[in-house]
Amino acid sequence: MKGAKAVIDLKGVSKIYRRGTREVKALDGVDLHIDRGGYVVIEGPSGSGKTTLLFTVAGLVRPTAGSVVVDEVELVGRTPAELAELRKEKFGFVFQMFHLIPYLTALENVCVPMGLAGVRPKEAAHRAAALLKRFGLAEREQHHPSELSAGEKQRVAIARAVANRPRIVLADEPTGNLDREAALDVFTAFDEIHRDGTSIMVVTHDASVSQWASRLLRLEKGHVVD
């Protein structure tokens, strides 16, 4: 609801890429308010600016104009080091291609972000095992990514994304490589972490995933349509 405290608040955000003498406007004056604890799906076709929007929220893309406030912190004007620290503290990420480390087990993959955050190995392993069990992967914790199905890989990626208990999970086409049954398992996992109070923002070309969200938006030619 507009007026509630926002975890993500964008005002007048534009992003222009220059290709030689040509300008490509990926985002065009975007206003976006996501309440703390919200679950928002932003749907749009390829090339509509979805990934640019998600990366702008994460501080990975600097907007050409506008304000980007995440958990009451303005991102515009921050140094790369400050933005990296903010991402480590506030965000978990889920991508279409999983990005699991192939020579690590499922358990070890989930432990990676905790190690980077200074969590002790024993505590990290305990937390990782609990997350894998929660997402139906208790019997897969010693398996390597090559031994997992696509849906299992994505659930490992979700466990990794929430291992450091982030305020916000950002997901870019999280079911793009999955069949219907595996996609259902993934959104069941998202539903669980949302019930914990985690804010979720999903960008996708698949409008059917909106059934899981509290709010559906559409991105068209760089504009957000409510």
C-alpha positions as CSV (number, residue, x, y, z in Angstrom):
1,M,0.0,0.0,0.0
2,K,1.4,3.4,-1.0
3,G,2.4,5.3,2.1
4,A,3.6,2.3,4.0
5,K,7.3,2.1,4.8
6,A,9.1,0.9,1.7
7,V,12.0,-1.6,1.4
8,I,12.5,-0.5,-2.2
9,D,11.6,3.0,-3.4
10,L,12.5,4.3,-6.9
11,K,11.6,7.7,-8.1
12,G,12.0,8.9,-11.6
13,V,14.6,6.3,-12.4
14,S,15.9,6.3,-16.0
15,K,18.8,4.4,-17.6
16,I,20.1,5.3,-21.0
17,Y,22.7,3.1,-22.8
18,R,24.7,4.7,-25.6
19,R,25.5,2.6,-28.7
20,G,27.7,4.8,-30.7
21,T,25.5,7.8,-31.7
22,R,22.3,5.9,-30.8
23,E,20.6,6.1,-27.3
24,V,18.7,3.1,-25.9
25,K,16.4,4.0,-23.0
26,A,16.2,0.8,-20.9
27,L,14.3,2.5,-18.1
28,D,12.2,5.7,-18.5
29,G,11.2,7.6,-15.4
30,V,10.3,4.5,-13.3
31,D,8.5,5.0,-10.0
32,L,8.4,1.8,-7.9
33,H,7.4,1.4,-4.2
34,I,7.6,-2.0,-2.6
35,D,6.5,-2.3,1.0
36,R,8.6,-4.0,3.6
37,G,7.7,-7.7,3.5
38,G,6.1,-7.3,0.0
39,Y,6.1,-10.0,-2.7
40,V,6.1,-8.4,-6.2
41,V,6.4,-9.9,-9.6
42,I,7.4,-7.7,-12.5
43,E,6.4,-9.2,-15.8
44,G,7.5,-8.2,-19.3
45,P,8.8,-9.4,-22.6
46,S,12.5,-9.8,-23.5
47,G,14.1,-6.4,-23.9
48,S,11.6,-4.5,-21.7
49,G,14.2,-3.5,-19.1
50,K,13.4,-6.1,-16.4
51,T,17.0,-7.2,-15.7
52,T,18.2,-3.5,-15.9
53,L,15.6,-2.7,-13.3
54,L,16.6,-5.5,-11.0
55,F,20.3,-4.7,-11.3
56,T,19.5,-1.0,-10.6
57,V,17.7,-2.0,-7.4
58,A,20.8,-4.0,-6.4
59,G,23.2,-1.2,-7.1
60,L,24.8,-3.1,-9.9
61,V,23.7,-0.6,-12.5
62,R,23.9,3.2,-11.9
63,P,20.8,5.0,-13.1
64,T,21.2,7.9,-15.5
65,A,18.7,9.8,-13.4
66,G,16.5,9.4,-10.4
67,S,16.6,8.1,-6.8
68,V,17.0,4.5,-5.7
69,V,16.4,3.9,-1.9
70,V,16.7,0.4,-0.5
71,D,15.8,-0.2,3.2
72,E,16.0,3.6,3.8
73,V,19.5,3.9,2.2
74,E,20.0,6.0,-1.0
75,L,22.1,4.1,-3.5
76,V,22.8,6.9,-5.9
77,G,26.2,8.5,-5.1
78,R,27.5,5.5,-3.1
79,T,31.0,4.1,-3.9
80,P,31.4,0.6,-5.4
81,A,32.7,-0.6,-2.1
82,E,29.7,0.8,-0.2
83,L,27.3,-0.8,-2.7
84,A,29.1,-4.2,-2.4
85,E,28.8,-4.0,1.4
86,L,25.1,-3.1,1.1
87,R,24.4,-6.1,-1.3
88,K,26.2,-8.4,1.1
89,E,24.1,-7.1,4.0
90,K,20.6,-6.7,2.5
91,F,20.2,-8.9,-0.6
92,G,20.0,-12.5,-1.7
93,F,20.1,-13.2,-5.4
94,V,18.5,-16.0,-7.5
95,F,19.2,-16.3,-11.2
96,Q,17.9,-18.3,-14.1
97,M,21.3,-20.2,-14.6
98,F,21.7,-21.1,-10.9
99,H,25.5,-20.2,-10.7
100,L,26.3,-23.0,-8.4
101,I,30.0,-23.9,-7.9
102,P,30.4,-27.2,-9.7
103,Y,33.1,-28.7,-7.5
104,L,31.3,-28.0,-4.2
105,T,28.4,-30.0,-2.8
106,A,25.0,-28.6,-2.3
107,L,25.8,-28.0,1.4
108,E,29.1,-26.3,0.6
109,N,27.4,-24.1,-2.0
110,V,25.0,-22.8,0.6
111,C,27.8,-22.2,3.0
112,V,29.7,-19.9,0.6
113,P,28.0,-16.6,1.3
114,M,28.1,-17.3,5.1
115,G,31.8,-17.8,4.9
116,L,32.2,-14.5,3.1
117,A,30.1,-12.9,5.9
118,G,32.3,-14.3,8.6
119,V,30.0,-17.0,9.9
120,R,31.9,-19.8,11.6
121,P,32.1,-23.0,9.5
122,K,30.3,-25.1,12.0
123,E,27.4,-22.7,12.3
124,A,27.3,-22.2,8.5
125,A,27.1,-26.0,8.0
126,H,24.3,-26.3,10.5
127,R,22.4,-23.4,9.0
128,A,22.9,-24.7,5.4
129,A,21.7,-28.2,6.4
130,A,18.6,-26.7,8.0
131,L,17.8,-24.7,4.8
132,L,18.3,-27.7,2.5
133,K,16.0,-29.8,4.7
134,R,13.4,-27.0,4.7
135,F,13.4,-27.0,0.9
136,G,13.2,-30.7,0.6
137,L,16.8,-31.4,-0.2
138,A,18.1,-33.1,3.0
139,E,19.1,-36.2,1.0
140,R,21.0,-34.1,-1.5
141,E,23.3,-32.1,0.7
142,Q,26.4,-34.1,-0.3
143,H,25.6,-34.1,-4.0
144,H,27.4,-32.0,-6.5
145,P,25.4,-29.8,-9.0
146,S,26.0,-32.3,-11.8
147,E,24.1,-34.9,-9.7
148,L,21.0,-32.6,-9.2
149,S,18.0,-31.9,-11.4
150,A,17.4,-28.3,-12.6
151,G,14.7,-27.8,-10.0
152,E,16.9,-29.1,-7.2
153,K,19.7,-26.8,-8.3
154,Q,17.4,-23.8,-8.2
155,R,16.3,-24.7,-4.7
156,V,19.9,-25.0,-3.6
157,A,20.4,-21.5,-5.1
158,I,17.4,-20.2,-3.1
159,A,18.9,-21.7,0.1
160,R,22.2,-20.0,-0.7
161,A,20.3,-16.7,-1.4
162,V,18.7,-16.7,2.1
163,A,21.6,-18.2,4.0
164,N,22.6,-14.8,5.4
165,R,19.0,-13.8,6.3
166,P,18.7,-10.9,3.8
167,R,16.0,-8.3,3.9
168,I,15.3,-8.7,0.2
169,V,15.5,-11.5,-2.3
170,L,15.9,-10.5,-6.0
171,A,15.1,-13.1,-8.6
172,D,15.8,-12.9,-12.3
173,E,13.7,-15.4,-14.4
174,P,14.1,-18.0,-11.6
175,T,11.9,-20.6,-13.4
176,G,13.1,-19.9,-16.9
177,N,14.9,-23.2,-17.3
178,L,12.4,-25.3,-15.3
179,D,9.4,-27.5,-16.1
180,R,6.1,-26.9,-14.5
181,E,6.6,-29.2,-11.5
182,A,10.1,-27.9,-10.7
183,A,8.8,-24.3,-11.0
184,L,6.1,-25.1,-8.5
185,D,8.7,-26.3,-6.0
186,V,10.7,-23.1,-6.5
187,F,7.7,-20.9,-5.9
188,T,6.7,-22.9,-2.9
189,A,10.2,-22.2,-1.5
190,F,9.8,-18.5,-2.2
191,D,6.4,-18.6,-0.4
192,E,8.1,-20.0,2.6
193,I,10.8,-17.4,2.9
194,H,8.1,-14.7,2.2
195,R,6.2,-15.9,5.2
196,D,9.4,-15.3,7.3
197,G,9.0,-11.6,6.4
198,T,11.6,-11.5,3.6
199,S,10.7,-9.0,0.8
200,I,10.8,-10.6,-2.7
201,M,11.1,-9.0,-6.1
202,V,10.8,-11.3,-9.1
203,V,11.3,-10.3,-12.7
204,T,10.0,-12.7,-15.4
205,H,8.5,-13.0,-18.8
206,D,6.0,-15.6,-17.5
207,A,2.9,-13.9,-16.2
208,S,1.6,-17.2,-14.6
209,V,4.0,-16.8,-11.7
210,S,1.9,-13.9,-10.5
211,Q,-0.4,-16.2,-8.6
212,W,2.2,-16.5,-5.9
213,A,2.8,-12.7,-5.5
214,S,0.8,-10.1,-3.5
215,R,1.3,-7.7,-6.4
216,L,1.8,-7.9,-10.2
217,L,3.4,-5.1,-12.2
218,R,4.2,-5.0,-15.9
219,L,7.3,-3.4,-17.5
220,E,6.7,-2.1,-21.0
221,K,9.4,-0.2,-22.9
222,G,11.0,1.0,-19.8
223,H,7.8,2.0,-18.0
224,V,6.2,0.2,-15.0
225,V,2.5,-0.3,-15.3
226,D,0.5,-1.2,-12.2
